[in-house]
Amino acid sequence: MKSDVTPDITVDARGMMGALPVLQASRELKFMSSGEVMLLLADSDSTVDDVRELAERCVCELISHERDKEVVNIYIKKI
């Protein structure tokens, strides 16, 4: 699903393993204002599932995700 959303911040978590991409995103969310959008760049499709779990217990929403060659682009909105 291609996103037409322009991110306010980009977090490059490529090369990070396990839960580290989501931990990095969670840290950055603390400094974002409500309504702002983050683009999280990751290597693994499993990061999308981790972001879904984060959204269930955090004040954020998974807007969309897409794979672009070797990178997974994950759009997260702070609510």
N, C-alpha and C positions, 0 to 999 in steps of 0.2 A: 504494500500500500504506500504510494508516493505521498509525501506530506508537502503541503503548500505553506506550512507554517515557517515563519522566520524566527530562529532562536535568538533569545537575548544573551545566552551564554552557551559556550561549547566546552564540554569536558572530554578530553581525549584520554580514554582509558584503554587504548590499544596496548597490548602486551601485558596487561594486568590479568592475573589468573584468579579463578574461584570467585569469591564474593567481593574482591577488591574494586571492580568497577562500580558496583552498587554502593559500596561504602564511600567511595569518592563522590558519587552523585549525591548521596545523603548529606555529606559534609557541605557541598556546594548549595544544596537546597536551603540550608539554614540561613544563608546570606541573600537569598532571593526574595523578592516581593511577590505577593499574591498576584496571580495572572501571568507572571513571567514564564517563559519556556526555555528549557534546557535541551540541547542536543548532546546526547551521550554517545560517543564513538566507542565501539567495543569490537572485539574479535569473534566472540562466541555468541551463537544464537541463544544459548541458555541464559545469557544475561537478560534477555527479554522476560523470561519467567521470573528471574530474580527481581526485576523492576516491578512486575505485577504484584509480587509479594510485598515489596516496599510500599507500593501505592495502597495496599489494603491496610497498612498500619501507620501510614504517614499522611501528611497533608499534600499529596501530589496525585497526579492522574497520568496514566500512560496514554498519550494522544495517538501515537502511531509508531511503527517501526518498519524498517526496510533494509534489505541487504543490498549493498552496492559493492560488488566484487568481493573483496576480502574484509569489508567493514560493515558492521551492523550499525545503522543510524537509528537511535531511539529518542523519540521526542517525549519529554516529560514536562507537564505543566504544574506549577505550584498553585494550590488552591487555598 
